[in-house]
Amino acid sequence: MRTRIIALVTALTTLFSCQQSPEKKLLASAAGVSIVPEAHETKPASIADAATILARPQVPVLCYHRLREYKPTESASTRTYIVPVPAFKAQIKMLADSGYHTITPDDYYAYLAYGQPLPAKPVMITFDDTSEEQYTAGAAELGKYGFKGVFFIMTVSIGRPGYMSKDQIKSLADAGHTIASHTYDHHNVKKYEGEDWDKQMLKTKQKLEAITGKPVDYFAYPFGEWKPEAIPELQKRNYKAAFQLASKRDSLAPLYTIRRMIVPGDWSGDKLYKWMKANF
């Protein structure tokens, strides 16, 4: 009789200790904290269909290039890709003060493909082209707020004057930032044929993986331009998703045409906030 009572008590204790109370879930949700699925809430076995992915609300994905002062001889179109460091700092401070939380491409992929939860007010901060100031000014500023960024690397530039070194790229990866591919030499994807696919997609992926010791699963199209033929080529080379700029997402493969927005250097934090709301 005593043995049966002990067994019953043990079973009941295990049952209740494994359950998360509705009150705890409610409090976590109200605090803007992502709810971690319980043990029996497993991730779906297959990726959601395109219509489901397209129906999910998009997350603001910001795109930066150069972080430096303007030069007197630069045209207005060139300046679109340049953000002076003080302006960048003000924009990042706005995100922090407004309660935004940075997410990684893995986070966004899990949300789009499987419906996994995201933190309150998610945002992704990305950098293209490997410029060294993205490391010295960009990553340094993100670090003040515990933010993580995504660095799309053009591998031909690695180690050249004014660009990031292998050690700097590895340092970013070790600090929790995401290293991703931005082709070998910024060649427009719309012009790819023959050996271009391996040169611009596969070899860059392999080089970055050798530098970081981590998988490289994401790709950004130079100039934001892509063509439908690029999608199966990315899939063949085991990229999970790809990022463009502002054009319409592909109706059949939205994971390979995720939208981003370029942030101009003359935007205040308030103006950036308004454009994020309007575009996403």
Secondary structure, 3 states (H helix, E strand, C coil): CHHHHHHHHHHHHHHHHCCCCHHHHHHHHHCCCCCCCCCCCCCCCCCCCHHHHHHCCCCCEEEECECCCCCCCCCHHHHCCECCHHHHHHHHHHHHHCCCEECCHHHHHHHHHHCCCCCCCEEEEEEECCECHHHHHHHHHHHHCCCCEEEEECHHHCCCCCECCHHHHHHHHHCCCEEEECCCCCCCHHHCCCCHHHHHHHHHHHHHHHHHCCCCCEEECHHHCCCCCHHHHHHHCCCCEEECCCCCCCCCCHHHCECCEECCCCCCHHHHHHHHHHHC
